[in-house]
Structure formats: structure tokens, C-alpha cells
Amino acid sequence: MPEIRQDVVTGRWVVVATERAMRPSDFGSTRVSAAPEPHQCPFCPGRELMTPLELYAVRPADCEPNTPGWQVRVVPNKFPAFKTGELEQPSESMFSRRAADGSHEVIIHTPDHTACLATMPVGDVELVLRVYRQRYRANRDDPHVRYAHIVVNHEKEAGASIEHTHSQLFGVPLVPPLVQQELAGASWHHTSRGKCVFCRIMEAELEVGRRVIVENDSFVAIAPFASCLPFEMWIIPREHQPSFDMIEGEQFGDFAQILHDTLGRYRERFDSPPYNYYIHSAPTDGSDYPYYHWHLELIPKLTWPGAFEMGTSMMINVTTPEHAAEFLRDSHSVG
């Protein structure tokens, strides 16, 4: 059973999920191994019974669950970081622990083993985003979940244990520290300035233009002013929405288009690099967060943190966001 342990000095919570050490990629060589053949991949059509039984799928009405014929498929993670269960050991006098109650799902983007979000048709990317919202809402209603965290780890160097393109949704029983910091900063800004800080950032970036990479009717992609890592990018909805599950209508198509576009720019400029992205959204604890503004943060894996960064939590960025935005704007791999 996974558990969450609290650091006595900082108060930071750490997830201890020993079952995940059974994944084939863990504790092995750091070198990238040859890609498995599609017939060995548990996410490919015809291998549905190699995964836990599906939670949700986009498939024809006459197509049986857990069989081929799906377009997007959602299954529980076989090696979950969070799941409902009893804590195996109680807290100690000085050391606090709690059960890692929650959920952990895998969203398989496409039956095509060779595709990725940058190469899939934009309409198929939109379908993935619609499944995101469906699963976000399903987890929002789980009493164990206080925060729904959607992520992509693309390629082994970015943390993927299976090559076939997929996302993960973590139903977390607490609000993660980084999101707490964003909430606190956004709340302070809203109280002192009377407006959403993310809306103000977007307005200022559009006015200056130097760090804007691409925009459409519903979203703006920027290289944030204080980027932590080279070529970091944020995709921010123009409409003020605290929670990701508020996305509606034409926003889906615009979100799919700008995500496909930006990933295509990474693909062209850096020869299909590993990358991570994650959606930051308001907590799902039933409270209102009118001062927050959901957004997607995207980081290509071009550098790795060293001892200074790990020891201080201060990142050293070796390129300016202004240069990053200009470099990515000049990409021709769009649409």
C-alpha cells in the first residue's frame, strides 16, 4: 500500500510507493534501450488484457469493453502511486505518515504505437483533451481526491516506462506544495491588485510580445519571464477559469491546436526531444478558488538539474526566455 511521509524539518510530504519499483524501467541502466515491438506493448490493440480492466474508453457503441476498436482508452495504473486502502503502519512519535489514498490512471492516447501528440491529427488530440475532462470530473467527485493532476512523460528520459504515447492522472489526497504556493501567490495578488495574476501576466506578455510564442482565439503560449528550465512554456487560457474542467465548446479545438503546434515546434527544433507537461488547476476539495487560473506547463528535457539546484531548489537556466520564445516562434513545423 503506498503511503505519504512528512519530512520533520520542512513539512514536505513524500509519496512512498514501493510497488512502482517493479516497473521494468526502474533502477536499470540510464541508457535508452531499443523500443519494444508493437506486439509486446500492453497499450496496443489486441493486448487489452495485459492492462487492468478499463475505466473508460472512446469506442463504437457495439464494441465490447477491453477489446480492440477503441480510440482513447483509460485504465488503472498497474503500479499505482495512489490507491484506496488502509495504512499498513501507524505514524511514529516523531514521524508522520498517512495512507496514499487516491487514484492513478493511464490515458492511452491512440491505438497507433508509433504516433505521439505532435504527429497525431489535431482532431485526435482534441479527443484526448475531452477524455482528460471526463476523467478529471470523475476523480473530482472521489471523496479521497483533493487534487487531480494530469501529466505526460514523453520518452524514457522524461520518466516514461512505456513508449506508447499516454498521459497519467493522479488523484492526490492533498494539495501538492507547488500548487499551494501558486494558490497563495494568486490569492495575495488578487487581494492586493484586485485581479487574477495569470490574467495580468497574459495581458502584459501580449502587450510586450517578446515572450509570446503562439496564440489563438482561446489560448496564449508564452516562455514565462522567470523560466526555471530552458525553453519552458506555459499555455494559458484567455478566459479566466480556475479549474481545468471548466473548459467548454470551441476551447477544446483551440487547446488541441495550440498544444499540437507547440509540441511540433519542440519536435522540429530539438529533434523530437523527451518532454514533460502537466496541468495546474484549482483543487477538487469543494472550495472556491476564484483567484486561480488553470494552465499547462511544458518542459523539454534538454538539461538536467545538478547539485546546486537539488540542494537549494533554485534553478539555473542557461538561456533567456526571450531567446527561447524567438527561437520557437521561428519554427516552421506548425499546424
C-alpha positions as CSV (number, residue, x, y, z in Angstrom):
1,M,0.0,0.0,0.0
2,P,1.5,3.4,-1.0
3,E,1.9,5.9,1.8
4,I,2.8,9.6,2.3
5,R,5.5,10.5,4.7
6,Q,6.1,14.0,6.1
7,D,9.6,15.5,6.4
8,V,10.0,16.7,10.0
9,V,12.2,19.7,9.1
10,T,10.4,21.2,6.1
11,G,6.9,19.7,6.4
12,R,7.2,18.4,2.8
13,W,5.2,15.3,2.0
14,V,6.8,12.5,0.1
15,V,5.0,9.6,-1.6
16,V,6.5,6.2,-0.9
17,A,5.1,3.7,-3.5
18,T,7.3,0.6,-3.4
19,E,5.1,-1.2,-6.0
20,R,6.4,1.2,-8.6
21,A,9.9,-0.2,-8.2
22,M,8.6,-3.3,-10.1
23,R,8.3,-1.3,-13.3
24,P,10.8,-2.6,-15.9
25,S,12.4,0.8,-16.3
26,D,13.2,1.4,-12.6
27,F,16.8,1.0,-11.2
28,G,18.1,0.0,-14.6
29,S,20.7,1.4,-17.0
30,T,20.3,5.1,-17.8
31,R,20.9,4.3,-21.4
32,V,17.9,4.2,-23.7
33,S,17.0,0.7,-24.7
34,A,15.6,-0.4,-28.0
35,A,11.9,0.3,-28.4
36,P,9.7,-2.8,-27.9
37,E,7.9,-4.3,-30.8
38,P,4.2,-3.3,-31.0
39,H,3.1,-6.9,-30.4
40,Q,4.9,-6.7,-27.0
41,C,3.3,-3.4,-26.0
42,P,0.4,-3.6,-23.4
43,F,-1.1,-0.4,-24.7
44,C,-1.5,-1.7,-28.3
45,P,-4.8,-3.0,-29.7
46,G,-5.2,-6.8,-29.1
47,R,-3.3,-6.6,-25.8
48,E,-6.1,-5.1,-23.7
49,L,-6.0,-7.9,-21.1
50,M,-2.3,-7.1,-20.4
51,T,-3.6,-4.0,-18.5
52,P,-6.2,-3.7,-15.7
53,L,-9.8,-3.5,-16.9
54,E,-10.6,-0.2,-18.5
55,L,-12.3,2.6,-16.6
56,Y,-13.4,4.5,-19.7
57,A,-12.9,4.3,-23.4
58,V,-14.0,6.1,-26.6
59,R,-15.2,3.3,-28.8
60,P,-18.2,2.4,-31.0
61,A,-21.4,1.6,-29.1
62,D,-21.3,-2.0,-30.4
63,C,-17.7,-2.6,-29.4
64,E,-17.2,-4.6,-26.2
65,P,-15.0,-3.2,-23.3
66,N,-11.4,-4.4,-23.1
67,T,-11.3,-5.3,-26.8
68,P,-9.8,-3.7,-29.9
69,G,-11.7,-0.9,-31.6
70,W,-11.1,2.0,-29.2
71,Q,-9.8,5.4,-30.0
72,V,-8.8,6.5,-26.5
73,R,-8.6,4.1,-23.5
74,V,-8.3,4.7,-19.8
75,V,-7.1,2.0,-17.3
76,P,-5.9,2.0,-13.7
77,N,-2.1,2.2,-13.4
78,K,-0.7,-1.3,-12.8
79,F,1.8,0.2,-10.4
80,P,-0.1,3.0,-8.7
81,A,1.3,5.8,-6.6
82,F,-2.1,6.4,-5.1
83,K,-4.9,3.9,-4.3
84,T,-7.6,3.4,-1.7
85,G,-6.5,1.2,1.2
86,E,-5.5,1.0,4.8
87,L,-2.3,2.4,6.2
88,E,0.0,-0.6,6.9
89,Q,2.0,1.1,9.7
90,P,0.9,3.9,12.1
91,S,2.8,7.1,12.5
92,E,5.7,7.1,14.9
93,S,6.1,9.6,17.7
94,M,8.2,12.0,15.7
95,F,7.4,10.9,12.2
96,S,4.0,11.4,10.5
97,R,2.7,9.1,7.8
98,R,-0.7,8.8,6.1
99,A,-2.2,6.5,3.5
100,A,-1.7,7.5,-0.1
101,D,-5.5,7.3,-0.7
102,G,-6.5,8.4,-4.2
103,S,-6.3,7.1,-7.7
104,H,-3.8,6.7,-10.5
105,E,-5.0,6.3,-14.1
106,V,-3.4,5.9,-17.5
107,I,-4.9,7.6,-20.5
108,I,-3.8,5.9,-23.7
109,H,-3.9,8.5,-26.5
110,T,-4.3,6.3,-29.6
111,P,-4.1,2.7,-30.8
112,D,-1.2,3.7,-33.0
113,H,2.1,2.6,-31.4
114,T,4.2,4.9,-33.5
115,A,2.1,8.1,-33.0
116,C,2.6,10.9,-30.5
117,L,0.6,14.1,-29.7
118,A,2.9,16.1,-32.0
119,T,2.2,13.8,-35.0
120,M,-1.5,12.8,-34.4
121,P,-4.2,14.7,-36.2
122,V,-5.4,17.8,-34.3
123,G,-8.9,16.2,-34.0
124,D,-7.4,13.2,-32.3
125,V,-5.5,15.4,-29.8
126,E,-8.9,17.2,-29.1
127,L,-10.4,13.8,-28.3
128,V,-7.7,13.1,-25.8
129,L,-8.3,16.5,-24.2
130,R,-12.0,15.7,-23.9
131,V,-11.2,12.5,-22.2
132,Y,-9.0,14.5,-19.8
133,R,-12.0,16.5,-18.8
134,Q,-14.2,13.4,-18.4
135,R,-11.6,11.7,-16.1
136,Y,-10.9,15.0,-14.2
137,R,-14.6,15.2,-13.4
138,A,-14.8,11.6,-12.4
139,N,-11.9,12.0,-10.0
140,R,-13.1,15.3,-8.7
141,D,-16.1,13.5,-7.3
142,D,-14.0,10.9,-5.5
143,P,-14.0,11.8,-1.7
144,H,-10.4,10.7,-1.4
145,V,-9.1,13.1,-4.0
146,R,-8.3,16.7,-3.2
147,Y,-6.3,17.4,-6.3
148,A,-6.4,15.9,-9.8
149,H,-3.0,16.1,-11.6
150,I,-2.8,15.3,-15.3
151,V,0.7,14.7,-16.7
152,V,2.6,13.5,-19.7
153,N,6.1,11.9,-19.6
154,H,7.2,11.6,-23.2
155,E,10.1,9.2,-23.7
156,K,12.2,7.3,-21.2
157,E,14.4,10.2,-20.3
158,A,11.3,12.1,-19.2
159,G,10.1,9.3,-16.9
160,A,8.0,7.1,-19.3
161,S,8.2,3.4,-18.6
162,I,6.2,2.5,-21.8
163,E,6.9,4.1,-25.2
164,H,3.3,4.1,-26.4
165,T,2.0,7.6,-26.1
166,H,-0.1,8.2,-23.0
167,S,-0.9,10.5,-20.1
168,Q,-1.4,9.8,-16.4
169,L,-3.9,11.2,-14.0
170,F,-3.0,11.2,-10.3
171,G,-5.9,11.6,-7.8
172,V,-3.9,13.1,-4.9
173,P,-5.3,13.2,-1.3
174,L,-3.7,16.5,-0.6
175,V,-2.9,19.7,-2.5
176,P,0.7,19.5,-3.7
177,P,3.2,22.1,-2.3
178,L,3.9,23.8,-5.6
179,V,0.2,24.2,-6.3
180,Q,-0.2,25.6,-2.7
181,Q,2.5,28.2,-3.4
182,E,0.7,29.2,-6.7
183,L,-2.6,29.4,-4.8
184,A,-1.1,31.6,-2.1
185,G,0.6,33.9,-4.6
186,A,-2.5,34.2,-6.7
187,S,-4.7,34.9,-3.7
188,W,-2.4,37.6,-2.4
189,H,-2.2,39.2,-5.9
190,H,-6.0,39.1,-6.3
191,T,-6.4,40.7,-2.8
192,S,-3.8,43.4,-3.3
193,R,-4.3,44.2,-7.0
194,G,-8.0,43.2,-7.5
195,K,-7.3,41.0,-10.5
196,C,-6.1,37.5,-11.4
197,V,-2.3,37.4,-11.6
198,F,-2.4,35.0,-14.6
199,C,-4.7,37.3,-16.5
200,R,-2.3,40.2,-15.8
201,I,0.7,38.1,-16.9
202,M,-1.1,37.2,-20.1
203,E,-2.1,40.8,-20.8
204,A,1.5,42.1,-20.1
205,E,3.1,39.4,-22.3
206,L,0.7,40.1,-25.2
207,E,1.5,43.8,-24.9
208,V,5.3,43.3,-24.9
209,G,5.2,40.3,-27.3
210,R,8.8,39.2,-26.8
211,R,8.0,36.1,-24.8
212,V,4.8,35.1,-26.7
213,I,5.4,32.0,-28.9
214,V,2.0,31.5,-30.4
215,E,-1.6,32.4,-29.7
216,N,-5.1,31.7,-31.0
217,D,-8.6,32.7,-30.1
218,S,-8.7,30.9,-26.7
219,F,-5.1,30.3,-25.6
220,V,-1.7,32.0,-25.4
221,A,1.6,30.1,-25.2
222,I,4.5,32.0,-23.6
223,A,8.0,31.5,-22.3
224,P,7.5,32.6,-18.7
225,F,9.5,35.6,-17.5
226,A,11.2,33.6,-14.7
227,S,11.5,30.3,-16.6
228,C,13.1,27.6,-14.5
229,L,14.5,25.5,-17.4
230,P,15.5,26.1,-21.0
231,F,12.5,26.5,-23.4
232,E,9.9,26.1,-20.7
233,M,6.5,27.1,-22.0
234,W,3.1,27.9,-20.4
235,I,-0.2,27.6,-22.3
236,I,-2.8,29.8,-20.6
237,P,-6.5,30.1,-21.5
238,R,-7.6,33.6,-22.3
239,E,-10.8,33.2,-20.4
240,H,-10.4,33.3,-16.7
241,Q,-11.2,29.8,-15.5
242,P,-10.0,28.5,-12.1
243,S,-10.4,24.8,-12.9
244,F,-9.5,22.8,-16.0
245,D,-12.9,21.0,-16.1
246,M,-14.5,24.4,-16.9
247,I,-13.2,24.1,-20.5
248,E,-16.0,24.0,-23.0
249,G,-17.0,24.2,-26.6
250,E,-14.6,25.7,-29.1
251,Q,-11.9,25.9,-26.4
252,F,-11.2,22.2,-26.9
253,G,-10.3,22.7,-30.6
254,D,-8.2,25.7,-29.8
255,F,-6.4,23.9,-26.9
256,A,-5.7,20.9,-29.2
257,Q,-4.4,23.2,-31.9
258,I,-2.0,25.1,-29.7
259,L,-0.8,22.0,-27.9
260,H,-0.2,20.2,-31.2
261,D,1.5,23.4,-32.6
262,T,3.9,23.9,-29.6
263,L,4.9,20.2,-29.4
264,G,5.5,20.4,-33.2
265,R,7.9,23.3,-32.6
266,Y,9.8,21.3,-30.0
267,R,9.9,18.3,-32.4
268,E,11.4,20.4,-35.2
269,R,13.8,22.5,-33.2
270,F,15.2,19.8,-30.9
271,D,14.8,16.6,-33.0
272,S,11.8,15.1,-31.1
273,P,13.1,15.7,-27.5
274,P,11.8,14.0,-24.4
275,Y,9.4,16.3,-22.5
276,N,7.1,16.6,-19.6
277,Y,3.9,18.6,-19.3
278,Y,1.3,18.9,-16.6
279,I,-1.9,20.8,-15.9
280,H,-2.1,23.0,-12.9
281,S,-5.7,23.5,-11.8
282,A,-7.7,24.5,-8.7
283,P,-8.0,21.8,-6.1
284,T,-11.0,19.5,-6.2
285,D,-11.8,19.8,-2.4
286,G,-15.1,21.6,-2.9
287,S,-13.8,25.0,-2.0
288,D,-13.9,28.0,-4.4
289,Y,-10.7,29.4,-5.9
290,P,-11.9,32.4,-7.9
291,Y,-8.4,34.0,-7.9
292,Y,-6.7,31.0,-9.6
293,H,-6.3,30.4,-13.3
294,W,-5.6,26.9,-14.7
295,H,-2.8,26.4,-17.2
296,L,-0.5,23.8,-18.8
297,E,3.3,23.9,-18.2
298,L,5.5,22.2,-20.7
299,I,9.3,21.5,-20.4
300,P,11.5,19.8,-22.9
301,K,14.2,17.6,-21.3
302,L,17.3,19.4,-22.6
303,T,19.3,19.8,-19.3
304,W,19.3,18.0,-16.0
305,P,19.5,19.7,-12.6
306,G,22.8,19.4,-10.7
307,A,23.7,19.5,-7.0
308,F,23.1,23.3,-6.7
309,E,19.6,23.0,-8.0
310,M,18.8,20.0,-5.9
311,G,20.4,21.5,-2.8
312,T,18.7,24.9,-3.0
313,S,15.6,24.5,-5.1
314,M,16.9,27.4,-7.2
315,M,17.1,26.6,-10.8
316,I,19.9,27.8,-13.1
317,N,18.5,28.5,-16.6
318,V,21.2,28.6,-19.3
319,T,19.1,30.5,-21.9
320,T,16.8,33.5,-21.6
321,P,13.0,33.1,-22.1
322,E,13.2,35.9,-24.7
323,H,15.7,33.9,-26.8
324,A,13.6,30.8,-26.2
325,A,10.4,32.4,-27.5
326,E,12.2,33.9,-30.5
327,F,13.8,30.5,-31.4
328,L,10.5,28.7,-31.1
329,R,8.5,31.4,-32.9
330,D,10.8,30.9,-35.9
331,S,9.9,27.2,-36.2
332,H,8.1,26.3,-39.4
333,S,6.7,23.0,-38.0
334,V,3.2,24.2,-37.1
335,G,-0.3,23.3,-37.8
